[in-house]
Every structure is written in C-alpha cells, then in structure tokens.
C-alpha cells in the first residue's frame, strides 16, 4: 500500500495543496486520487499565481482573455473556475461515496475583502453559485470581519474553508462562528446535515516565527503542541443540532521550513481521526518515499501542554503571535493576488 494511502484507515483525509490545469490535463491529480487516496484539493492566490505564470495550459487562454472587456479579477476567475469545477467533478465520486464528508475543492475570496464582512459574504455567495458544485468550499480568512461572513455563509448553506488561523483565540472564534451559522440555519428550518466546513490551522509558520525566540530545548515543538492541544479540545466539542457535522480541523502549511527538521514531520506527527492535512506536492512526494503512517495526534498530550506552559512562562502569548502571523499571511496573499491580476491585465 502507498505510504500516503495508509493514512486514510487512520481516519485522516490528505488533501493536495495545489491545483493547476496541468495536474488535471496530465491525469496526475487523478493518479494521486487512485494511488494515494488524496481526498481533496486546496488553492490560494499564491498557488494560482505560480500556476498561471508557469503552466502552459493557461498561457494561450490568458492572452485571449486580456482582450475581454472585463476587470482583471473577472478574467482570473474566467480562467481558473473551470478548473475548480473539473476538480470538483474528479472528486465527485468520493464526495458521494463518503456521504459528503470528503472530496472537497477550495477556492478563496479575494484577499482585499479580509476586513469587509458584507463584501466577503457577497463574494462567497457569487462564487458558490458560479462554481455550482456541492463539493466546493469557499475559503474565507479568520479575520474579525471574516467571522461574521463565515456565520452568515454557513447559515445560507455554503461550505466554508476558514483559512489563516494561527492562534487559539482565532480558532475558538472560527468554531463559534460555525456553530452560530449552523444554529441559525437549523432554527430557520433549513437542513444542516450536509454542510461541510474546515478550520485551517497553519502549522509550520508558528515554529518558524517562534524558534529564534526560544531556548534550544523548546524549538520545533510549539506547532505540534498547539495542534495536539486543540485536537483534544475539539474531541470534546458539544453536539450540533439537526445532525450537523462538526467543523473539521485542517492542518495547513505543513511543509517543513527548517531543513534541520524531518521533511515530513508536520504530516507524521499530526495524524488523527476526523482531521484533514493539506500537503504540497513536494511534501507528499517525500512522504510517499519515507513517511510513516501512525495515529500520532492524540499522543503525548501532557508533553504538549507542558510545552505551551513553558511558552507562557517565557511571556509568549500565542494569541498575540497568531495575530502577527495572520497579518503577515494576509499581506502575503494580497501581494500574490495583486501579482496574479497583473498577469491577466
């Protein structure tokens, strides 16, 4: 059995953190699904910037669209939304077989809307309608305005991938917004049993930021400790009304940034039932070669909590760190989106 595929029986979904036309046209994505049980796909402005800039499949159409009398954002969507739909269709059999628990494809609202709740909701509605696939997910950042839009989108029955979560307060806010949306929809007499949402917690960037501030014995341990502590909390979540499903924890940014660490550490150490790990191609290839599948996420909770206590004793506030990282992430995605639109102007 594929080393990646061996994760599925442990209850975790592995999603590919990439989408290009070449992945679709070449059959490579279909191969990942068949051979390695890849159960979904995520995308973001940085991914599409790299794809449009380098993927030959986009070049001719991008040039043709430049003559269209529409704004650059519309040109971008015209270029890539067909690929989102194709990916949704590729995962449709899995989505059906899993009764709507797997097989999702994510597409993000424009980063410029991060502080605009009404604009984010309007964009989520529009994208949900234009993609028009039950296994699409609309990505919304976990900003203050985003939380309002998330609750509203869930209440309207839109699947949501909440992105750019870095700290415990951000995650708690996201989980509360999801619950509020479900409860509002249920109270309105609307079905809630097929709504899907993930809370995308960014992992490796936490260690990258904090390691230089920590003594050697605490380095490289914070992100995994944070994830394990939140997983333990998530397992105690109160039931939702109407048979609604819990919002799944998703581990994002799981490529290893520090070459001193094992290249698959943020996959191997975060395998737990009911969760998702979205992994870039390079890390998936490494795991396919030498990764070890085992149920690790529920292990060593006391050690994880000791790590977090040690950080607090040093005066490190993970919520403040989370805000710092979220602002940096928003800036990174906004810059990538601006460069992306330049490609299609």
N, C-alpha and C positions, 0 to 999 in steps of 0.2 A: 504494500500500500504506500502511496505517496505520503511523505512526512507531513505535508500540509493537510492532506485529506484526513490524516489520523487525528486531527484536532476536532473534526466535526462530531465524532461519537462522544467527545467530552462535553458537548453542549454549547460550544462557542462557534459563532459564524466568523469566517475570514472573508473580508471584502478587499477588493483591489482598489488602492488609492491612485487610480489613473484611468483615463478614458481618452482614446484618440480614434480617429476614423481608421487608422492603420490597424489598430488592435481588432477592430470589427471586421474590416475587409480581409485581413490575412487569416482570420479564423483563430488567432491567438487567444482572444478572450474566450471563445467557445472551448478552446483546449484547456484553459485554466479551469473552466466550469466542470468539464467532463473528467479531467485527470486529477484535479486538486480540490474539488468541491468548493470552489470560490462561490460565495453566496450573495454577492452584491458588488456595487461599484460606487465610489465617491469621486466627485470632481470639485474643483475650485478655480478661481481666476488664474492662479499660477500654473495649474495643470493645463488649462486651455491656452494660455499664452505660449507655453512651450510647445504645445501640440500644433497650434496654427502657424507658429514660426518655423517649425521643422518638419511637419508631417506633409509629404507631397499630396496626400489625399485632399488637403484643404486648399492648396495653392491656387488652382485654376478657379475654383468657385469663389474664393476670397477676392480674387481680381475682378471677377464678373460682378460681384455684389457691390464693389466700390462705385459702380455707375448707377446703382439704385438710389432713388430719391428718398432715402430714409436715414435716420440718425445712426451713428456707429453702433450703439447698443443693439438696435434692431437688426443691423447687419450681422453682428456677432451671434445673436440668437437664431437668426435665419440659417446661419452657417452650422451651428452646433446642436440645436434642438432636435433635428432629425436623427442625430447620433444618440442622443439621450433616449429617444423613442425606440431606436433599434436595439439599444442595450436593454431597455425595459422588456422588449419582446423576447430577447435572448434569455432573460431571466424569468419570463412569464411562467414556464412550466414549473420551475422551482417555487415561485410565489403561490401557484395554485396548489401544488402538492403539499406545501407547508401550511396551508390554510392561512396564507397572508402573513406568515411570520418571517419569511426570508425572501431574497430575490429582489432587493431594492436598488434603485439607481438615484443618486442625489445630484441636484443642480441648485446653485446658490443664487440668492437675490443679489443685486448689485451692492457692493460694499459701501457705496456712498449713502445708502439708506440706513446705516447702522444706528443712527440716532433719530430715526424718523419712523415711529410706530405705524402711523397711518399709511405712509408710503411703502413700508415693508409688507404690511398686510395686503395692500393693493397689488404689489408685485407678486406675492405668494399666490394670491387668487388667480392672477393672469397666467402665471407660469403653470400652475396646476391645471388650468383649463387648456392651455396650449399643448402641454405635454400629453395630457389626456390618457394617462395610463395609471391603473390602480396601484402599481408598484413603484411609482415615482415618489421621491421625497424632496421637499423644498428645504434648502439649507438657510437657516436664519441665525445670525450671531446672538450670543447670550449677553447682549448689552441690556441696559435698563429699558430702552425702547423696544428692543427685540423681545424681551419677556412679555410685554403687552401684546405684541403681534403674535407671539407663539400661542398664548392662551386663546386669542381670537381665531387663529388659523385652525387649531385643534377643535375648537367649538364648531367650526364650519366643516369639519371632516377632512381637512388637508393633512396628509402625512408630513411630518416635520423632522428634519435632522438639525438639531441645535448644535451650532459649531462655536469654536473659540471659547471653550470652558477650560480654565486653568486653576481655579481655586475652589475651596469648599463652599464658600458663600455663593459663588456663581452657580455651582452645581445645584445647591439647595434651591436657589431661585428658579432655575430651569425646571426642576422637578415639581415645584409648587405651581408654576405656570401650566405645565402639562396637566396636573391634577385639576386645576381650576377649569381648564378648557374641557376636559372630559366631564366634569360635574355639570358645567353649564349645558353641554350638549345633551347629557342624559336628562337633566331637568326639563329640557325643551322637547323631550320625547323622541329624540333622534338616536339612531343606533350608534353604539360606541365600540362594538366588539371587533371591528376590523380596522380601526385606526391604529397606525403604527408611528412610533417616534423613537429616536435615539438621542442620547445626550453625549456629544462627542467631547471627551476629556483629552486634552493634549498632554502627552506624556514626556517625551524626551526634552522638550524645551525647558521644563521645570528643572531638571538636573543640569542642563547647560547653563542656566542662569545662576543657580544656587551653588554649584560645586566650587567656584572660585571663592565663595564667602564662607566655606565650611572647612573644618579640620578634615584631614585625610580619612579618618575612620567613619565619617558621615557622608562622604562623597559617593555619588552614584546610587544612592538608596532612597532618595526622597520621593521620586515619581512613583516608584513601585509601592512604597509605603503608603502614599496618598491613595493610590488606586485600590490597594487591598483594604484600607480602612473604609473607603467609600463603598466598596463591594459588600462589606459586612453590613453597613448601614442599609444598602439597597435590598439586601436579602430580608430585612425586617420591615419592608415597606407595607403599609396598610393596603388592604384590598381596595380596588376601584369599583364603582357601581356599574351595573349593566353588563358584566362580563368583560369590561375593558381590560386591555393588557397593560402591564407595567411598561413604562418607558425604559428601554434597554440602555445600559451603559455601553458606550463605544469608546475604545482606546484609539486615539488618533496620534499622529506624529510619532510613530513607533519605529522609525528608522533610527539607528544608533548614530548620534552626532560625535561622540567621543571615541576615537579609534582605540583607546585603551580598554574599552568595554567590549564584551562579546557582541558580535554584529546582529544577533537575533535575541538579545536579552529582553527587549520590550515586547517580544512575542512569547518567548518561552515562559517568562515569569508572570504573565497576565492572562493565562488560560483559565477560564471559569465558565460554568454553565450559565446560559442566559445572557451572555455578553457578546459583543462584536469587537473584532480588531481589524481596522482598516490599514492595509500594509502596502507600501510602494513596491514596484516590480523588483528592485534590487534586493530588498529585504526578503521578499517571497522567494526569490531565486536562492538566496543564502539559506533560508530555512528548508527549502526543498533538498538542499545538499547536505546539511548537517544539523538541522533543528531537531529538538526533542519534544515530543508532544506528551504532556502530563498535566493533570489538573492542579495548577500551582497557585491560582489566585486566592484560594481560601486558606493557604498555608501561612504560618508564621505571623499571625495577626498581632500577637504580643510584641514581636520584634518591630513590626510596622508602627505600632502605637508608640513604642519606645523611641523610634527614630523621629516621629512627629513631636514627641515631648522634648527631645533633645534640641530640635529646632526652636521650639517655643522658649526653651531656657536660654537660647542664644539671642532671643529677641527678634526672631524671624517670624513674621506674620504671613502665613500662606495666603490669606485673603488679599493683603497688600501686594504680594508677589503676583497673585493671579490678575489683579488689575493692571499691573505693569506689563505682564505678558500679553494680556488681551489687547491693550493699546498698541503694543508692538505688532501683534498679529493683524489687527485692523489696518494698521498702516501698511504692512507688507501686502495684504490682499488688495488694498486700494491702489497701491503703486502697480501691482501686477495687472489689475483691471484697466488702469489708465494706459499702460503699455499695450495691453491686448486690444483696446479700442483703437489705438494708433495704427495697429496692423491692418485694420479694416476701414480706415478713414478714406 
